[in-house]
Amino acid sequence: MKLQFKHQKFQADVAKAVVDVFAEQPYLITSYMIDRGSGQYEQTLTDREDFTGWVNQPVVPELSDKIILEQLQKIQRTNQIAPSSKLEGRYNLTIEMETGVGKTYTYIKTMYELNKHYGWSKFIVVVPSVAIREGVYKSFQDTQEHFSEEYGKKIRFFYI
């Protein structure tokens, strides 16, 4: 039985809001060759692609903290949220949603949108318990085909 996912406007709005915080960030992808090592260990990777690494490009200097904060405040005002007076950390964005509305789906969608707009491809999801970790891992598995159809690529994920 294949799970069916509904496109919910509020989930798309959340992803768009996060993407809009970084408006004017160019789409950049950088790949590099992974160090093949000294050869003293058996290597199982044979293909050039097996040694290609990917890095997220940093936010461009033209997109200063002041501009990021202004864009964030604009999004907050549009959504009737009290504007932040400063950036917390560097770019720590907190998105709060009610229980059962699809937070995990929404942040996976947000990852795809950030990749689509800016080329960012590495994300870390931190959860407070093993039970939640297992649920998040299952959500990544369950939504992989759905998002692959929508974005034309599959996300690679793992946990430690």
N, C-alpha and C positions, 0 to 999 in steps of 0.2 A: 504494500500500500504506500503510495507516494503522498507525502505531506503537501498540502496546499497552503501557500502563504498569501495573505491579502496585503496589498499596498495600502498602508495607512498614511494619510496626509500628514498627521502630526509627527510620525516617524521620519518622513522625508523632510519636514520642516526643521527638525532637530539636526539632521545631517547637513542640511543647507546652511543652518546657522553656524555650525562649526567651520564649514568650508569658507563661509563669508568672513570669518574672523581673519583669515589669511589672504583676503582678496588682494590682488596685485602681486602675489607670489607667483613667479613663473613656473611652468611645468618643466622640471628638470629630472633627469635620470642619470645616475652615474654607476657604471659597472667597473669592476677592477678584477685583476687576477688574484686568486687566493694563492698564498705561498704553498708550493707543492712539497715543501720540506726538503730534507737532505737526501732522501731516498733510502735511509737506513730502516725505515718501516715499510711493510708491505702496503702498497697503494692499491685500492680497489677502484678508484676513480680513473676512468680512462679517457673520457671525452673532454674536449675543451670546455664545454658547458658545465661540466662537473666542477671546474675550477673557477667559475665566474661567481663573484660576489656582488652584492647590491648594497648601496648605501643611500639613506635618505639625505637629500641635500638640505642644508640648514636654511632657515628663513633668511632671505636676502637682506643685506644691511640697509637698503632703502626702506625696508618695512620695519621701522624702528619700534621700540616698545611703546612709544607715545602713539604711533599710528595704530598699532595692534590694539592698545587700550581704547582709543577712540572708536575703532570699528566694533570692538566688543561692547562698548557702552551703547552704541547705536542699535545693535542687535538686542541688547537688554531692554532699552526703551521701547523698541518696536514690540517686544513681547511682554511689556508691562512688568519688567523686573527692575528692581532698584539697581542703578548702574554701579559697577565696581569703582572704587576710588583709586585702585592700583592693581597691577597684575600680581596675582598670588604665585610665588615661585617665578618661573619664567613664562611658560605657557601651560599652566595647569588649569584646564577648563573642567568645571563640574557641571554635569547635566543631571538634573533631578527629575525623576518620573515616578508615578504611582506604581505600586506593586501590580504585576500582571499585565502591563501594557506593552511589553516587548522591549525592555531595556537592552537585553543582549542582542536581539535582532537589530535594534537601532544603532548600537555602537559597531556592530559588524558592517552594517550599511554605511555608516560614517567612514569606516576604514576604506571601503571601496570608493566612496566619493572623494576622499583625500587623495587616493591613488589616481583616480580619474582626472582630478583637477591639477594636482601638483607633482604626481609621480612618486609620492611617498609610499613605501611598501613595507616598512618595518614598524610594528606596533607591539606594545607590551600590555597585556591585560593582567591586572593584579586583583585577586579575589581573596576574601577573608577566611575561607575554609575549604577543606577537601571536598565536601558535598557540593558547594557552589562551583568549584573548579570542574568537577565531573559534569555538572549541568551545563556549564559554559562550553566545555569540550564537546558535549553531545550537540549543543546548538550549532557549533561550527560545522560538525558533521552533517546535521540535518539541513542546514541552509546552504551548503556548498553548491549543490546543483541549482538551486533557486537563483543564487547570486551569479553563478556562472552563466546562466541563461540571460540574465539582465546586463551583466558587464562584460561578458565574453572572456572571462578568465577565472581561474580557480585560485582560491587563497590556500597557501600552505601554512599549516598550523601545528603546533606541538606544545606540550607542557613539560615543566620540570618540577 
